[in-house]
């Protein structure tokens, strides 16, 4: 029993140092990330499972320390740690896929805005070309009407052309 307690105490001390190192590393990553945005956003999440496992084993050590050393309890702690790591992995995958989906939606929205702006620009450029084409046709009509002596109808066409140009 004394050997188990001494082993558990050493485990607790080592686990405490690991937890402290993990917390300091997490604080350093957060500090660096605040200074430089180039640091990957997943580093902090990568340290979370390590800290979680250390804290889980510390909790298990407390239970073992005060309830006695039981192998079944030790295996339960290991199984719980593996389960926590698996859940953390699934959460990380969900976070990454959600961020990719959000980025894809944002890019799709930006692309739609660019396409709408492009269509508007194309329409603005096509209007003067249509007006030039229509103006040439109207000038031909006015010339033909003037040649036949239908000046009143020619004036009507000129007024219609001016009205169209004012739009």
N, C-alpha and C positions, 0 to 999 in steps of 0.2 A: 504494500500500500504506500509506503514511504517513497519507493522508487517511482511509482506512478505519479505521486504528487510532485516530486522533484522534476520528473519529465514534463508534467503539465505546467509547472512553473517556468521551466526553460522555454517551453512552447509559447507560453503567454508573453514572456519577455521578448522573444524573437518576433512574435506576432505584433506586439505593441510597436517595436521598432519598424517593422514593415508597414504598419498602419500609419505611423508618423511619417515615414519616407514617402508613402503614397500620397498623403495629404499635402506634404510639402511640394511634391512633384506636381500635383493638381493645382496648387496655388501658383507655382511657377508657370505652368502652361497658361493659366488664366491671365496672369500678369503679362506674359509675352504676347498673348493673343490680343489683349487690350492695346498694347503698344504697336504691334504689327498684325494687320489683318491677314497676312499671307500664311500664317500658321494654320494648319488644317483644323477644321472645326470638329473633327472626330477624335482628336487626341484626348481631349478631356473625357469624352465618353469611353475611350479605351482604358482610362485609369479607373473609371467607376467600378467595373467588375473586380478589379484587383482589390480595391478598398472594401468592396462588398464581401468578398471571400474572407479577407482578413478579419473583418468585423464578425462575420458568421462564425469563424473558428474561435474567436475570442468568446463569443456567446456560448458556443459549445464547450469551451474550456471551463467557463464558469459553471455550467451545468454539471460537467464531469467532476469538477473540483468539489462541488458541494453535494452531489448525488452519488458519487462513486464512479470508478472507471468501469464502464460497460462497453464491450465491443459493439454490441448492437447500436448503442447510441453513437459511437464513433462512426460506424458505417452510415447511420442516418444523417449525420452531419456532412459527410462526404457526398452522399446522394443529394442532399439539399443544396450543397455548393455547386454540384454539377447542374442541377436543375436551374439554379439562379443564373449560372453562366449561359445556359441554353436560352433562357428567357431574355437575358441581356442581348444575346446575339440576334434573336428575333426582333427585339425592339430596335436595335441598330439597323437591321435590314429595313424595317418599316420606316424609320426616320429617313434613311437614304432614299428609299423609293418615293416617299412623300415629297422630299425636297426636289427630286428629279421631276416628279409630276408637276409640282408648283412651277419649277423653272420652265418646263415645256409649255404650261398654260401661259406663262408670262411672255415667252417667246412667240407663241401663236398669236397672242393679243397684239404684240408689237408688230408682227408680220402683217396682221389684218390692217392695222393703222397705216403701215407703209403702203400696202396695196391700195387702200382707199385714197391716200394722198397721191399716189401714182396715177390712179384713174382720174382724179380731179385735174391733175396736170395735163394728162392726155386730152381730156375734154377741153381744157383752156387752149391747148395748142391746135386742136382740130377746128374750133369755131372760126378763127380768122381764115383758115384755108377754105372752109365752106362759104364764108362771106365773100372772099375774093372770087370764088367760082360763081356764086350767085350774082355778084356785081358785074362780072364779065358778061354773063348771060343777059342781065338787065340792060347793060350798055348796048349790047347788040340789038335788043328789042327796041330801045329808045332810038337808036340810029335808023332802024328799019321803019319805025313809026314816023320819024321826022322826014325820011326820004319819001314817004307816001303822003306827007302833008297832014298827018293826024297829030298835030301839036298838043291838043288838049289831052289826048290819051298818053302821049309821051310825058307830059307834065305829071300826070297821075302816076306813071311808073317811077318817075324821078322822086316824087314825094314818098312813095312806098319804099324806095331804096334808102332814102334819108331816114325814114322812120325805123327801118331795120338796123341801120348803122348806129342809131342812138341807143339801142338796147344794150 
